């Protein structure tokens, strides 16, 4: 099969490209490299370009007959989206429309979309299943929800089959150590803690210890990057084989929540083996952080046959730590 992977040089996209290429698929990556890295594309062919460039999209779809498209390219910082919503609506919504429209023009009917737990907003109950109301509380979540809505209308009008996968907290790294998480700026908990442990950062700040949770810190559902990617592969197969048509959506998480303190405890256990230590500071709550976000991924399991392989938090941390140690070596070379 031939797939276009938009945003294939980013954290999740690059792991997806590797998984598809290793399964024998022909993969073309389109990435503007604003947040992705050329060196993360270890497989397939990289085209450097932007979804705003309609002529480039036209050329790509004229020259290649894609069986399906996976779309990972987006801005994804909640705080930034509050201060600069225009960037989020332009890139995440308007540019995605360019991609959907070129697919329609070229009769490419299978689309997997990176959506997010942020489309749900403040949870009304946990674990969050697909029936949970979607009321995003920031432009990032709103921009993703708009595409979910657009996909329903495109299914109706143009028979475009799609699956929106709503990620909870993506983390971990390629178990073979070839690729991993590299954000600049880094805002995610696990890489930040590991950078504090490796000495690339002085300390980690815990954002609030007064939440209504077991130990007062926020609870999240951490899902290994390879488990996320395997869900994408299954979702693509699901629509390619016509098991269902239309615009579908699944929540993706392990269904188990870990508090920030519990994550720190697991990291401490792992880094001790390398004689590393961690400095922790307590800070204020980060605005917009719900106390608890945990997924109910029953639908993905029953319909797609998805089964997470790296659900254990310690395994996730070990893979991320192996990647972080590789980054320190690179920095000191
Ligand atoms: N946290 C800290 N200190 C830090 C960084 C994070 O205590 O330095 C805490 C946060 O307050 C939160 C938890 O660690 O409770 C996880 O934070 P992340 O920033 O790693 O992840 P989020 O849960 O905020 O974000 C994830 C996705 C977003 C998505 C959001 C939906 O990464 O893309 O869920 O709510 F928008």
Boltz pocket constraint, residues with backbone or C-beta under 6 A from the ligand:
constraints:
  - pocket:
      binder: B
      contacts: [[A, 76], [A, 78], [A, 116], [A, 117], [A, 118], [A, 140], [A, 167], [A, 168], [A, 169], [A, 170], [A, 187], [A, 188], [A, 189], [A, 190], [A, 192], [A, 204], [A, 205], [A, 206], [A, 207], [A, 208], [A, 218], [A, 219], [A, 220], [A, 260], [A, 286], [A, 288], [A, 289], [A, 290], [A, 293]]
      max_distance: 6.0
